[in-house]
Amino acid sequence: MKEYESLKSQLETLDFPQVYFFKFIVPNKNDNVAKVSALYDTTAQLQLKQSSSGKFVSVSNKQVMLSAEDIIDIYKKASEIEGLIAL
């Protein structure tokens, strides 16, 4: 997909495996946090922080990634979550 070409070219300069930092912001409703946590393997240690208004939740995670394609796959799956903002 074209929207990931720039990210892919940046990621391909890294040596893999690589610890990669993901940060997403999702609306604090329904099962958004569960959907984000489902993007990672079972060993993921998510850091959650609620916004001051309580309307959003920041979800951060560091994970060892094996390739640029693996990172992009997570971003593609994350883009399907309603209201998600990737940082």
DSSP file (Angstrom, degrees, kcal/mol; ACC not computed):
  #  RESIDUE AA STRUCTURE BP1 BP2  ACC     N-H-->O    O-->H-N    N-H-->O    O-->H-N    TCO  KAPPA ALPHA  PHI   PSI    X-CA   Y-CA   Z-CA
    1    1 A M    >         0   0    0      0, 0.0     3,-1.3     0, 0.0     4,-0.3   0.000 360.0 360.0 360.0 141.2    0.0    0.0    0.0
    2    2 A K  G >>  +     0   0    0      1,-0.3     3,-1.5     2,-0.2     4,-0.5   0.834 360.0  64.6 -63.2 -34.8    1.3    3.4   -0.9
    3    3 A E  G 34 S+     0   0    0      1,-0.3     4,-0.3     2,-0.1    -1,-0.3   0.676 105.8  45.8 -67.3 -13.6    0.7    5.0    2.5
    4    4 A Y  G <> S+     0   0    0     -3,-1.3     4,-2.7     2,-0.1    -1,-0.3   0.422  85.6  91.4-105.4  -0.3    3.3    2.6    4.0
    5    5 A E  H <> S+     0   0    0     -3,-1.5     4,-2.2    -4,-0.3     5,-0.2   0.904  88.2  47.5 -63.4 -42.3    6.0    3.0    1.4
    6    6 A S  H  X S+     0   0    0     -4,-0.5     4,-1.9     2,-0.2    -1,-0.2   0.923 114.0  47.3 -65.0 -44.6    7.7    5.9    3.3
    7    7 A L  H  > S+     0   0    0     -4,-0.3     4,-2.7     1,-0.2    -2,-0.2   0.915 111.0  52.3 -62.0 -42.8    7.6    4.0    6.6
    8    8 A K  H  X S+     0   0    0     -4,-2.7     4,-2.0     1,-0.2    -2,-0.2   0.908 107.9  50.4 -62.1 -42.0    8.9    0.9    4.9
    9    9 A S  H  < S+     0   0    0     -4,-2.2     4,-0.3     1,-0.2    -1,-0.2   0.875 112.8  47.3 -66.0 -35.2   11.9    2.7    3.4
   10   10 A Q  H >< S+     0   0    0     -4,-1.9     3,-1.2     1,-0.2    -2,-0.2   0.916 112.7  48.8 -68.3 -43.1   12.7    4.2    6.8
   11   11 A L  H >< S+     0   0    0     -4,-2.7     3,-1.9     1,-0.3    -2,-0.2   0.816  99.3  66.5 -67.9 -30.5   12.4    0.8    8.6
   12   12 A E  T 3< S+     0   0    0     -4,-2.0    -1,-0.3     1,-0.3    -2,-0.2   0.612  89.9  66.0 -70.1  -9.8   14.6   -1.0    6.0
   13   13 A T  T <  S+     0   0    0     -3,-1.2    -1,-0.3    -4,-0.3    -2,-0.2   0.599  89.4  87.8 -82.4 -10.8   17.6    1.1    7.2
   14   14 A L  S <  S-     0   0    0     -3,-1.9     2,-0.5    -4,-0.2    54,-0.1  -0.487  81.4-119.6 -86.3 156.4   17.3   -0.7   10.6
   15   15 A D        -     0   0    0     -2,-0.2    -2,-0.1     2,-0.1    52,-0.1  -0.827  44.5-105.7 -92.7 132.9   19.0   -4.0   11.6
   16   16 A F  S    S+     0   0    0     -2,-0.5     2,-0.2    50,-0.1    50,-0.1  -0.844  96.3  52.6-111.7 149.7   16.6   -6.7   12.5
   17   17 A P  S    S+     0   0    0      0, 0.0     2,-0.3     0, 0.0    49,-0.2   0.488  83.8 170.4 -67.0 153.4   15.6   -8.1   14.9
   18   18 A Q  E     -A   65   0A   0     47,-2.5    47,-3.4    -2,-0.2     2,-0.6  -0.997  40.5-121.8-141.8 136.8   14.9   -4.7   16.4
   19   19 A V  E     -A   64   0A   0     -2,-0.3     2,-0.4    45,-0.3    45,-0.2  -0.740  38.8-166.6 -78.1 123.5   13.1   -3.5   19.5
   20   20 A Y  E     -A   63   0A   0     43,-2.8    43,-2.2    -2,-0.6     2,-0.6  -0.930  14.9-138.6-119.7 138.1   10.4   -1.2   18.1
   21   21 A F  E     -A   62   0A   0     -2,-0.4     2,-0.4    41,-0.2    41,-0.2  -0.849  19.1-169.8 -99.5 119.3    8.2    1.2   20.1
   22   22 A F  E     -A   61   0A   0     39,-3.3    39,-2.3    -2,-0.6     2,-0.4  -0.874   5.4-179.7-105.5 139.6    4.6    1.4   19.2
   23   23 A K  E     +A   60   0A   0     -2,-0.4    64,-2.8    37,-0.2     2,-0.3  -0.958   4.3 172.2-141.6 124.7    2.2    4.1   20.5
   24   24 A F  E     -AB  59  86A   0     35,-2.6    35,-3.4    -2,-0.4     2,-0.4  -0.937  19.9-150.4-126.8 150.2   -1.5    4.4   19.7
   25   25 A I  E     +AB  58  85A   0     60,-2.6    60,-2.7    -2,-0.3    33,-0.2  -0.990  22.4 177.0-119.4 129.5   -4.2    6.6   21.1
   26   26 A V  E     -A   57   0A   0     31,-2.5    31,-2.7    -2,-0.4    58,-0.1  -0.940  38.0 -94.8-130.0 151.7   -7.8    5.2   21.1
   27   27 A P  E     -A   56   0A   0      0, 0.0     2,-2.0     0, 0.0    29,-0.3  -0.411  41.6-117.7 -60.4 140.6  -11.1    6.5   22.3
   28   28 A N  S    S+     0   0    0     27,-3.3     2,-0.3     4,-0.1    28,-0.1  -0.512  77.3 100.0 -84.0  73.0  -11.8    5.2   25.8
   29   29 A K  S >  S-     0   0    0     -2,-2.0     3,-1.7     0, 0.0     4,-0.2  -0.985  74.3 -11.5-152.7 159.9  -14.9    3.2   24.9
   30   30 A N  T 3  S-     0   0    0     -2,-0.3     3,-0.2     1,-0.2     4,-0.1  -0.177 116.2 -34.6  50.1-130.3  -16.0   -0.3   24.2
   31   31 A D  T 3> S+     0   0    0      1,-0.2     4,-2.2     2,-0.1    -1,-0.2  -0.084  90.2 127.1-116.3  33.7  -13.2   -2.8   23.7
   32   32 A N  H <> S+     0   0    0     -3,-1.7     4,-2.2     1,-0.2     5,-0.2   0.895  75.6  49.7 -60.0 -42.9  -10.6   -0.5   21.9
   33   33 A V  H  > S+     0   0    0      1,-0.2     4,-2.6     2,-0.2    -1,-0.2   0.904 110.6  51.0 -64.6 -39.8   -7.8   -1.3   24.4
   34   34 A A  H  > S+     0   0    0      1,-0.2     4,-1.6     2,-0.2    -1,-0.2   0.886 108.7  52.0 -63.0 -38.7   -8.5   -5.0   24.0
   35   35 A K  H  < S+     0   0    0     -4,-2.2     4,-0.3     2,-0.2    -2,-0.2   0.899 110.9  47.2 -65.1 -40.2   -8.3   -4.6   20.2
   36   36 A V  H >< S+     0   0    0     -4,-2.2     3,-1.7     1,-0.2     4,-0.3   0.924 110.4  51.5 -67.1 -43.4   -5.0   -2.9   20.4
   37   37 A S  H >< S+     0   0    0     -4,-2.6     3,-1.3     1,-0.3    -1,-0.2   0.806 100.6  64.0 -64.7 -27.0   -3.6   -5.5   22.8
   38   38 A A  T 3< S+     0   0    0     -4,-1.6    -1,-0.3     1,-0.2    -2,-0.2   0.634  87.8  71.6 -70.0 -12.8   -4.6   -8.2   20.3
   39   39 A L  T <  S+     0   0    0     -3,-1.7    -1,-0.2    -4,-0.3     2,-0.2   0.731  97.6  57.4 -71.6 -21.5   -2.2   -6.7   17.8
   40   40 A Y  S <  S-     0   0    0     -3,-1.3    23,-0.0    -4,-0.3     2,-0.0  -0.564  92.5 -94.6-110.0 168.4    0.8   -8.1   19.9
   41   41 A D    >   -     0   0    0     -2,-0.2     3,-1.7     1,-0.1    -1,-0.2  -0.212  48.2 -94.0 -75.0 174.9    1.9  -11.5   21.1
   42   42 A T  T 3  S+     0   0    0      1,-0.3    -1,-0.1    -4,-0.1    -2,-0.0   0.626 120.2  63.2 -69.8 -13.3    1.0  -12.7   24.6
   43   43 A T  T 3  S+     0   0    0      2,-0.1    -1,-0.3     0, 0.0    -2,-0.0   0.481  74.0 125.5 -88.7  -1.7    4.2  -11.5   26.1
   44   44 A A    <   -     0   0    0     -3,-1.7     2,-0.7    -7,-0.1    19,-0.1  -0.309  48.7-155.5 -61.8 135.4    3.4   -7.8   25.4
   45   45 A Q        -     0   0    0     17,-0.4    17,-0.3     2,-0.0     2,-0.2  -0.851  17.8-160.2-112.8  93.1    3.6   -5.5   28.4
   46   46 A L        -     0   0    0     -2,-0.7     2,-0.6    15,-0.1    15,-0.2  -0.463   9.3-147.3 -77.3 142.3    1.3   -2.6   27.4
   47   47 A Q  E     -C   60   0A   0     13,-2.6    13,-2.6    -2,-0.2     2,-0.4  -0.956  18.5-165.2-107.6 122.1    1.5    0.7   29.2
   48   48 A L  E     +C   59   0A   0     -2,-0.6     2,-0.4    11,-0.2    11,-0.2  -0.878  11.6 177.3-110.9 138.2   -1.8    2.4   29.4
   49   49 A K  E     -C   58   0A   0      9,-1.9     9,-3.2    -2,-0.4     2,-0.2  -0.959  19.6-142.4-142.0 123.1   -2.4    6.1   30.2
   50   50 A Q  E     -C   57   0A   0     -2,-0.4     7,-0.2     7,-0.2     5,-0.0  -0.585  25.9-112.6 -82.9 143.6   -5.8    7.7   30.3
   51   51 A S    >   -     0   0    0      5,-2.7     3,-0.9    -2,-0.2    -1,-0.1  -0.268  30.9-106.6 -68.1 162.1   -6.1   11.3   29.0
   52   52 A S  T 3  S+     0   0    0      1,-0.3    -1,-0.1     2,-0.1    -2,-0.1   0.819 123.3  47.8 -61.9 -30.3   -7.0   14.0   31.6
   53   53 A S  T 3  S-     0   0    0      1,-0.0    -1,-0.3     3,-0.0    -2,-0.0   0.646 107.2-128.5 -83.3 -15.2  -10.5   14.2   30.2
   54   54 A G  S <  S+     0   0    0     -3,-0.9    -2,-0.1     2,-0.2   -26,-0.0   0.504  80.9 110.0  81.8   2.8  -10.9   10.4   30.2
   55   55 A K  S    S+     0   0    0    -28,-0.1   -27,-3.3    -5,-0.0     2,-0.3   0.715  76.1  37.1 -84.0 -20.7  -12.0   10.3   26.6
   56   56 A F  E     -A   27   0A   0    -29,-0.3    -5,-2.7   -28,-0.1     2,-0.4  -0.897  62.4-150.7-132.4 158.7   -8.9    8.6   25.3
   57   57 A V  E     -AC  26  50A   0    -31,-2.7   -31,-2.5    -2,-0.3     2,-0.5  -0.999  12.6-143.8-129.5 131.1   -6.3    6.0   26.3
   58   58 A S  E     -AC  25  49A   0     -9,-3.2    -9,-1.9    -2,-0.4     2,-0.5  -0.821  16.1-165.0 -90.6 129.3   -2.7    6.0   25.2
   59   59 A V  E     -AC  24  48A   0    -35,-3.4   -35,-2.6    -2,-0.5     2,-0.3  -0.962   9.8-179.9-120.8 114.8   -1.4    2.4   24.6
   60   60 A S  E     +AC  23  47A   0    -13,-2.6   -13,-2.6    -2,-0.5     2,-0.3  -0.864   4.2 169.3-116.5 148.5    2.4    2.0   24.4
   61   61 A N  E     -A   22   0A   0    -39,-2.3   -39,-3.3    -2,-0.3     2,-0.5  -0.962  23.3-151.9-157.8 137.6    4.4   -1.1   23.8
   62   62 A K  E     +A   21   0A   0    -17,-0.3   -17,-0.4    -2,-0.3     2,-0.3  -0.950  29.5 169.5-107.1 131.9    8.0   -2.1   23.0
   63   63 A Q  E     -A   20   0A   0    -43,-2.2   -43,-2.8    -2,-0.5     2,-0.5  -1.000  39.5-112.5-145.4 143.5    8.4   -5.3   21.2
   64   64 A V  E     -A   19   0A   0     -2,-0.3     2,-0.4   -45,-0.2   -45,-0.3  -0.639  38.4-165.2 -73.9 122.9   11.1   -7.2   19.4
   65   65 A M  E     -A   18   0A   0    -47,-3.4   -47,-2.5    -2,-0.5     3,-0.1  -0.887  18.1-154.9-114.0 144.4   10.2   -7.2   15.7
   66   66 A L  S    S+     0   0    0     -2,-0.4     2,-0.3   -49,-0.2   -50,-0.1   0.669  72.0   1.5 -92.6 -19.5   11.9   -9.5   13.1
   67   67 A S     >  -     0   0    0    -49,-0.1     4,-1.4     1,-0.1    -1,-0.2  -0.988  68.4-105.7-160.9 164.7   11.3   -7.4   10.0
   68   68 A A  H  > S+     0   0    0     -2,-0.3     4,-2.4     1,-0.2     5,-0.2   0.862 119.0  58.5 -61.9 -36.5   10.0   -4.1    8.5
   69   69 A E  H  > S+     0   0    0      1,-0.2     4,-2.3     2,-0.2    -1,-0.2   0.872 101.5  54.1 -63.0 -37.6    7.1   -6.1    7.1
   70   70 A D  H  > S+     0   0    0      2,-0.2     4,-1.4     1,-0.2    -1,-0.2   0.891 109.7  47.8 -63.9 -39.1    6.1   -7.3   10.6
   71   71 A I  H  X S+     0   0    0     -4,-1.4     4,-1.9     2,-0.2     3,-0.2   0.932 111.9  48.8 -66.5 -46.1    5.9   -3.7   11.9
   72   72 A I  H  X S+     0   0    0     -4,-2.4     4,-2.5     1,-0.2    -2,-0.2   0.866 105.5  58.9 -63.6 -36.5    3.9   -2.6    8.9
   73   73 A D  H  X S+     0   0    0     -4,-2.3     4,-2.3     1,-0.2    -1,-0.2   0.897 105.1  49.9 -58.6 -40.6    1.5   -5.5    9.4
   74   74 A I  H  X S+     0   0    0     -4,-1.4     4,-2.6    -3,-0.2    -1,-0.2   0.924 110.6  49.2 -65.3 -43.0    0.8   -4.2   13.0
   75   75 A Y  H  X S+     0   0    0     -4,-1.9     4,-1.8     2,-0.2    -2,-0.2   0.890 110.5  51.2 -62.9 -38.1    0.1   -0.7   11.6
   76   76 A K  H  < S+     0   0    0     -4,-2.5     4,-0.4     2,-0.2    -2,-0.2   0.930 112.9  44.7 -64.1 -45.2   -2.3   -2.1    9.0
   77   77 A K  H >< S+     0   0    0     -4,-2.3     3,-1.3     1,-0.2    -2,-0.2   0.895 111.8  53.6 -65.4 -39.1   -4.2   -4.1   11.5
   78   78 A A  H >< S+     0   0    0     -4,-2.6     3,-2.1     1,-0.3    -1,-0.2   0.844  96.9  65.9 -64.1 -33.8   -4.3   -1.1   13.9
   79   79 A S  T 3< S+     0   0    0     -4,-1.8    -1,-0.3     1,-0.3    -2,-0.2   0.674  92.0  63.9 -64.9 -15.0   -5.8    1.1   11.1
   80   80 A E  T <  S+     0   0    0     -3,-1.3     2,-0.5    -4,-0.4    -1,-0.3   0.570  79.7  98.1 -83.3  -9.3   -8.9   -1.1   11.3
   81   81 A I  S X  S-     0   0    0     -3,-2.1     3,-1.8    -4,-0.2     2,-0.1  -0.703  85.8-112.5 -84.4 124.5   -9.6    0.0   14.9
   82   82 A E  T 3  S+     0   0    0     -2,-0.5    -2,-0.1     1,-0.3    -1,-0.1  -0.317  93.8   3.2 -61.9 127.4  -12.2    2.8   14.9
   83   83 A G  T 3  S+     0   0    0      1,-0.2    -1,-0.3    -4,-0.1     2,-0.1   0.450  90.0 151.9  81.9   1.5  -10.8    6.2   16.1
   84   84 A L    <   -     0   0    0     -3,-1.8     2,-0.5    -6,-0.2    -1,-0.2  -0.409  28.6-162.3 -70.9 138.9   -7.2    4.9   16.5
   85   85 A I  E     -B   25   0A   0    -60,-2.7   -60,-2.6    -2,-0.1     2,-0.5  -0.991   7.9-150.0-119.5 124.8   -4.4    7.4   16.1
   86   86 A A  E      B   24   0A   0     -2,-0.5   -62,-0.2   -62,-0.2   -64,-0.0  -0.808 360.0 360.0 -95.4 131.9   -0.9    6.0   15.5
   87   87 A L              0   0    0    -64,-2.8   -63,-0.1    -2,-0.5    -1,-0.1   0.390 360.0 360.0-109.4 360.0    2.0    8.1   16.8
